[in-house]
Amino acid sequence: MADLSVKVAGVDFKNPVIVASGTFGYGHEYEELFPLSKLGGISTKGTTGAKRTGNLAPRIAETPSGILNSVGLQNPGIDAFIEKELPYLLTKDTTIVANIAGATPEECAEVAAKLDSTDVDMIELNISCPNVKQGGAAFGVSCEGAAGVTKLVRAATKKPLMVKLSPNVTNIVDIAKAVEAEGADALSLINTLLGMRIDINSRRPILRNNVGGLSGPCVFPVAVRMVWQVASAVGIDVVGMGGISNYEDAIEMMMAGAKAIQIGTVLFNNPYAAVEIADGMNSWLDSKGIKSVSEIVGTVEKW
């Protein structure tokens, strides 16, 4: 069998398949289907300083080959996460990535600081959140905003720091370089693309929040392109996500330059997808005589 283990920013993952933040909760429901130890890692539901109830329903809408969501970072808050959810996750023999968010750079830093004394393996900073101090524009849509929040969080924790990039930008490479310059150890991309659906009978948006994040197979080519561009331009590790649905997609994403991958939307129609993707990657590597999955990273060749 091929060696599926990978290392991202010095952190070990037993295989490259990480379940993405917001799509897996804290694993309780999925553990009824398979041992969580089969996962390469779990990126936890985005955690903020205080409890959030999220946006009003409806907050999920189907689209061709994907979904729109505007859940709104519903979570119990960092203290409840550390007290109730993290001890459970740390018993599951898989790598735990704590995804964090906030309404201000200072809130993000405070959350990171509280995680610094825990046993989480890595922090993933979501910079797609609106910065209330700057009129509601997302941290991650400008080099200055992305760099500023990264700098504060970097100073607040010694944990390996992965920054999750928004695709809703004009040049994602510039954002990636700005984040790298302020001390990010790794990058994950892409977060959801901004989208909208309208109910033609009511003439209102289907989502109560009007717009939401588009994910699923429809965004995969965009994600591959952005991962390839970023991985070619930075000196830190990249984790690729966005529409990965099967082992072929996962291999393609790693060939584009991702050291590991995250899956999300596919779990809603196939809860066994993470296990199946890891098994499929192993079989493909064996069929090609490739001994380690790391050998395929960044091997795409331009015409």
C-alpha positions as CSV (number, residue, x, y, z in Angstrom):
1,M,0.0,0.0,0.0
2,A,1.1,3.5,-0.8
3,D,2.1,5.9,2.0
4,L,-0.8,8.4,2.3
5,S,0.7,10.4,5.2
6,V,1.5,14.0,4.6
7,K,2.9,16.9,6.5
8,V,1.5,20.4,6.3
9,A,3.4,23.2,8.1
10,G,5.1,20.6,10.2
11,V,1.9,19.0,11.3
12,D,1.4,15.3,10.5
13,F,-1.8,13.9,8.9
14,K,-2.2,10.2,8.4
15,N,-3.7,10.8,5.0
16,P,-4.4,14.0,3.0
17,V,-8.2,14.0,3.4
18,I,-9.4,16.6,5.9
19,V,-13.1,17.3,6.4
20,A,-13.8,21.0,5.9
21,S,-15.0,23.5,8.5
22,G,-18.8,23.8,8.8
23,T,-19.6,20.6,6.9
24,F,-18.7,18.1,9.6
25,G,-19.8,19.8,12.8
26,Y,-17.7,18.1,15.6
27,G,-18.0,14.6,14.2
28,H,-20.7,13.3,16.5
29,E,-23.1,12.3,13.7
30,Y,-20.5,10.9,11.4
31,E,-19.0,8.7,14.1
32,E,-22.1,6.7,13.9
33,L,-21.1,5.7,10.3
34,F,-17.3,5.2,10.6
35,P,-14.4,5.7,13.1
36,L,-13.1,9.3,12.9
37,S,-9.6,7.8,13.1
38,K,-9.9,7.0,9.4
39,L,-9.8,10.7,8.6
40,G,-6.6,12.6,7.9
41,G,-7.9,15.5,9.9
42,I,-11.0,17.4,11.0
43,S,-11.3,21.2,10.5
44,T,-13.8,22.1,13.2
45,K,-16.8,24.3,12.8
46,G,-15.8,28.0,12.7
47,T,-15.4,29.2,16.3
48,T,-15.9,32.8,17.4
49,G,-15.3,34.6,20.7
50,A,-18.9,34.5,21.8
51,K,-21.8,32.1,21.0
52,R,-23.5,32.8,17.6
53,T,-27.0,31.6,16.6
54,G,-26.3,32.2,12.9
55,N,-28.5,33.7,10.3
56,L,-32.3,33.3,10.0
57,A,-33.7,30.5,7.8
58,P,-33.9,29.7,5.0
59,R,-30.1,29.6,4.9
60,I,-29.4,26.7,2.5
61,A,-30.4,26.7,-1.2
62,E,-29.7,24.0,-3.8
63,T,-28.1,25.0,-7.1
64,P,-27.1,22.9,-10.1
65,S,-24.0,21.0,-9.1
66,G,-23.7,22.7,-5.7
67,I,-25.3,24.5,-2.8
68,L,-25.6,28.0,-1.5
69,N,-25.3,28.6,2.3
70,S,-25.6,31.5,4.6
71,V,-25.5,29.7,7.9
72,G,-23.7,32.6,9.5
73,L,-21.0,30.9,11.7
74,Q,-23.5,29.4,14.2
75,N,-21.3,28.0,17.0
76,P,-21.2,27.8,20.8
77,G,-18.2,30.2,21.3
78,I,-14.6,29.5,22.1
79,D,-15.0,28.7,25.8
80,A,-17.7,26.1,25.1
81,F,-15.7,24.6,22.3
82,I,-12.6,24.2,24.6
83,E,-14.7,22.9,27.5
84,K,-17.1,20.6,25.7
85,E,-16.2,19.7,22.1
86,L,-12.4,19.8,22.0
87,P,-11.8,17.0,24.7
88,Y,-14.0,14.7,22.6
89,L,-12.3,15.4,19.4
90,L,-8.8,14.9,20.9
91,T,-9.7,11.3,21.7
92,K,-10.4,10.4,18.0
93,D,-6.8,9.7,16.8
94,T,-6.9,12.2,14.0
95,T,-5.4,15.6,13.5
96,I,-7.5,18.5,14.8
97,V,-7.5,21.8,13.0
98,A,-9.4,24.5,14.9
99,N,-11.1,26.9,12.5
100,I,-11.6,30.4,13.9
101,A,-13.3,33.6,12.9
102,G,-14.4,36.9,14.3
103,A,-16.0,40.3,13.6
104,T,-12.7,42.1,14.2
105,P,-9.0,41.3,14.0
106,E,-8.9,41.6,17.7
107,E,-11.6,39.0,18.2
108,C,-9.8,36.6,16.0
109,A,-6.6,37.1,18.0
110,E,-8.4,36.6,21.3
111,V,-9.8,33.3,20.1
112,A,-6.4,32.1,18.8
113,A,-4.8,33.1,22.2
114,K,-7.3,30.9,24.0
115,L,-6.4,27.9,21.8
116,D,-2.7,28.4,22.3
117,S,-2.8,26.5,25.6
118,T,-4.9,23.6,24.2
119,D,-3.8,20.5,22.3
120,V,-5.2,21.4,18.9
121,D,-2.7,20.6,16.2
122,M,-3.3,23.7,14.0
123,I,-5.3,26.8,13.8
124,E,-7.2,27.7,10.5
125,L,-8.0,31.4,10.3
126,N,-11.1,32.2,8.2
127,I,-10.5,35.7,6.7
128,S,-13.8,35.7,4.7
129,C,-15.7,37.3,7.6
130,P,-16.9,40.9,7.4
131,N,-14.7,43.2,9.4
132,V,-17.2,45.4,11.3
133,K,-14.5,48.0,12.0
134,Q,-14.0,48.6,8.3
135,G,-17.6,48.9,7.2
136,G,-18.3,45.2,6.7
137,A,-15.8,44.3,3.9
138,A,-14.3,40.9,4.4
139,F,-10.8,40.8,5.9
140,G,-9.6,38.7,3.0
141,V,-10.6,40.9,0.0
142,S,-7.6,43.2,0.3
143,C,-3.9,42.7,1.0
144,E,-4.1,45.1,3.8
145,G,-7.0,43.5,5.5
146,A,-5.7,40.0,5.1
147,A,-2.2,40.9,6.3
148,G,-3.5,42.9,9.3
149,V,-5.6,40.1,10.8
150,T,-2.9,37.5,10.1
151,K,-0.3,39.6,11.9
152,L,-2.5,39.9,15.0
153,V,-3.4,36.3,15.1
154,R,0.2,35.2,14.4
155,A,1.3,37.3,17.5
156,A,-1.4,35.7,19.6
157,T,-0.4,32.0,19.2
158,K,2.5,29.7,18.7
159,K,0.3,27.1,17.0
160,P,0.9,26.4,13.3
161,L,-1.3,28.9,11.5
162,M,-3.1,28.2,8.3
163,V,-5.1,31.0,6.7
164,K,-8.2,30.2,4.6
165,L,-8.4,32.4,1.6
166,S,-11.5,33.9,-0.1
167,P,-11.9,33.5,-3.8
168,N,-14.0,36.7,-4.0
169,V,-10.9,38.8,-4.9
170,T,-9.3,40.2,-8.0
171,N,-5.9,38.6,-7.4
172,I,-5.7,35.8,-4.9
173,V,-1.9,35.5,-5.4
174,D,-1.4,39.0,-4.0
175,I,-3.5,38.1,-1.0
176,A,-1.6,34.9,-0.5
177,K,1.7,36.6,-0.5
178,A,0.5,39.3,1.9
179,V,-0.6,36.6,4.4
180,E,2.6,34.7,4.0
181,A,4.6,37.8,4.7
182,E,2.8,38.2,8.0
183,G,3.7,34.8,9.3
184,A,1.1,32.3,8.0
185,D,2.6,28.8,8.0
186,A,0.1,27.4,5.4
187,L,-2.8,28.5,3.2
188,S,-6.1,26.8,2.6
189,L,-8.2,27.6,-0.4
190,I,-10.8,28.2,-1.7
191,N,-13.5,29.3,0.6
192,T,-17.0,29.7,-1.0
193,L,-17.8,31.9,-4.0
194,L,-20.5,34.5,-3.4
195,G,-23.8,33.6,-5.1
196,M,-27.5,34.2,-5.2
197,R,-30.8,32.4,-6.1
198,I,-34.3,34.0,-6.5
199,D,-37.7,32.5,-6.1
200,I,-39.5,33.6,-9.2
201,N,-42.9,33.3,-7.7
202,S,-42.2,35.4,-4.5
203,R,-39.6,37.5,-6.3
204,R,-37.5,37.3,-3.2
205,P,-34.0,35.7,-2.8
206,I,-34.3,32.1,-1.6
207,L,-31.8,32.8,1.2
208,R,-33.0,35.1,4.0
209,N,-29.6,36.7,3.9
210,N,-30.1,37.4,0.2
211,V,-26.7,36.0,-0.8
212,G,-24.6,33.1,0.3
213,G,-21.5,31.0,-0.3
214,L,-21.5,28.7,-3.3
215,S,-19.8,25.3,-3.0
216,G,-19.8,21.9,-4.6
217,P,-18.6,20.4,-7.9
218,C,-19.5,23.6,-9.8
219,V,-16.6,25.5,-8.2
220,F,-14.0,22.8,-8.6
221,P,-12.3,24.2,-11.8
222,V,-12.0,27.6,-10.1
223,A,-10.5,26.0,-7.0
224,V,-7.9,24.1,-9.0
225,R,-6.9,27.2,-10.9
226,M,-6.5,29.2,-7.8
227,V,-4.6,26.5,-5.9
228,W,-2.2,26.1,-8.8
229,Q,-1.6,29.9,-9.0
230,V,-1.0,30.2,-5.3
231,A,1.1,27.1,-4.8
232,S,3.3,28.3,-7.7
233,A,3.8,31.7,-6.0
234,V,4.4,31.1,-2.3
235,G,6.9,29.2,-0.2
236,I,4.5,27.8,2.3
237,D,2.3,24.7,2.1
238,V,-1.2,24.9,0.5
239,V,-4.3,22.8,1.3
240,G,-6.7,22.7,-1.6
241,M,-10.5,22.6,-1.4
242,G,-13.6,23.5,-3.4
243,G,-15.8,21.0,-5.0
244,I,-13.7,17.9,-4.5
245,S,-16.1,14.9,-4.9
246,N,-14.0,11.8,-5.5
247,Y,-10.4,10.5,-5.5
248,E,-9.7,11.7,-9.0
249,D,-10.6,15.3,-7.9
250,A,-8.3,14.9,-4.9
251,I,-5.4,13.7,-7.0
252,E,-6.0,16.6,-9.5
253,M,-5.9,19.1,-6.7
254,M,-2.7,17.7,-5.3
255,M,-1.1,17.7,-8.7
256,A,-2.0,21.4,-8.9
257,G,0.2,21.9,-5.8
258,A,-1.9,21.1,-2.7
259,K,-0.1,19.2,0.0
260,A,-3.5,18.0,1.4
261,I,-7.1,18.5,0.5
262,Q,-10.4,19.3,2.3
263,I,-13.8,18.1,1.4
264,G,-17.2,19.5,2.4
265,T,-20.3,19.7,0.3
266,V,-19.9,16.1,-1.0
267,L,-20.4,14.9,2.6
268,F,-24.1,16.0,2.4
269,N,-24.9,13.5,-0.3
270,N,-22.2,10.9,0.5
271,P,-21.3,10.9,4.2
272,Y,-18.7,8.2,3.5
273,A,-16.8,10.3,0.9
274,A,-13.7,11.0,3.1
275,V,-13.1,7.3,3.6
276,E,-13.8,6.5,-0.1
277,I,-11.5,9.2,-1.4
278,A,-8.6,8.1,0.8
279,D,-9.1,4.4,-0.3
280,G,-9.4,5.5,-3.9
281,M,-6.2,7.5,-3.8
282,N,-4.4,4.6,-2.3
283,S,-5.6,2.2,-5.1
284,W,-4.7,4.7,-7.8
285,L,-1.2,5.2,-6.4
286,D,-0.7,1.5,-6.2
287,S,-1.8,1.1,-9.8
288,K,0.8,3.6,-10.9
289,G,3.6,2.2,-8.7
290,I,3.8,5.4,-6.7
291,K,5.0,4.8,-3.2
292,S,3.9,8.0,-1.5
293,V,1.1,10.5,-2.2
294,S,3.5,13.3,-1.6
295,E,5.2,12.4,-4.9
296,I,2.3,13.7,-6.9
297,V,2.2,17.2,-5.3
298,G,2.7,20.0,-7.8
299,T,3.5,17.6,-10.7
300,V,1.2,19.3,-13.2
301,E,3.2,20.3,-16.3
302,K,2.2,23.4,-18.3
303,W,1.8,23.1,-22.0
